[in-house]
Structure formats: C-alpha cells, structure tokens
Amino acid sequence: MGSAPTRTHENFVMGCCCAIRREQLDMCMPIPEGFKAHDGWIVWFVDGQRARIVDGTPLQYYRRHESKESQFIANRTTRVTRGEAFVHPVKGIFSDDGFQKNLEKIAQLTLFKDGTRRARDKTSEQSQLPFADLLFNTEIRITTLTTRAEIREKWLLPRIVAVVGLMLKDGYASISGFKPVARDIVG
C-alpha cells in the first residue's frame, strides 16, 4: 500500500489475526510509550514496506461479549438497527471532542513518523525506499490534519471557504466519506 494510515476496512486489523515475520517485527520495535494501537503500528509498518499479505480464509471464531472493551458499533452484542447504524456516525459530527480527537491523531501520527525514521535508519540503503514513501505520506497526513484543526477554529463562513479549498486540493482524498468534511464545517 505504501500510504499513511487511513480509515478504511483494509486498515482495520485485530492483532490476534496477524502473523508477522521476525525481521519486520524487529524493524518496527519498540512501539513508543503513548501509542494507542500497537496492532495498527505493526500493520502500518508492514503496509509501508508493501509487504502485507491478506488471506481471506476464516481462521478463527470471533466472540462478542458484554464486558468487551471496544466501543465499535459492530462489536455490540445486541442487534444494531438501521437507524442506529445511521445515527452513530452522524453523532460524531456534532461531538464536542472532535477537535481533541484530531489533535490526538496528529500526536499518534507524529509518534509513528518518528518510529518510521528510527526503523529506516536500522535498514540497509536499498531497503529504505519504502520508508521514504511512508514518511512522505505520513507527513502529508499530519499536515492535512493540522490544516483541518486550523479550519475548525475559524468563523463559519471562512471555515466553509477553507473546507472547499481543502477539498479542491484533495485534502480529503485519503479520508472516506462525507463525515470529516461535515465535521470540519460544523467546527
């Protein structure tokens, strides 16, 4: 893949469903204190090296239970209605913590960028090209999120103009759906 992390189904990974080669693991370790998704950390590195292989064969059962930690709506043990499936993402647009979540994403990506540099420096010169792509794409993602944070602090009309400008520059290209655009307009 070779791109910075995006929010697609291809990037959703459960650690218990992964196998990783020792050399890949050694390269991306250690995971820094404060990075929240260790499974994602490892997968982003493997993706960045274009070394990810997906086997679609079901190899385990997935058990949902009441004491789960995940807040992901699909992990609920009760039936999710169409209305709930629609309302759940829409509520996120109007949540008060959107700005804080954006800053947390920037901090997580900055940790990842620093870890990628560390891993790149451990490899031979011929193995560094995928890291250059990954660093470049991660930096673009950080810049876009920073721009989005600045947009959210503007008054409504300048915010709408800035969102349209970012759309025209493909600033939302790596983000799926209309939700991030709407969130930035709402502020």
Buried (B, 14 or more C-beta within 10 A) or exposed (E): BBBBBBBEEEBEBEEEEEEBEEEBEEBBBEBEEEBEBEBBBBBBBBBBBEBBEEEEEEEEEEEEEEEEEEEEEEEBEEEEEEEEEEEBEEEBBEEEEBBEEBEEBBBBBBBBBEBBBBBBEBBEEEEBBBBEBBBEBBBBBBEBBBBBBEBBEBEEEEBBEBBEEBEEEEBBEBBEEEBBBBBBBEB
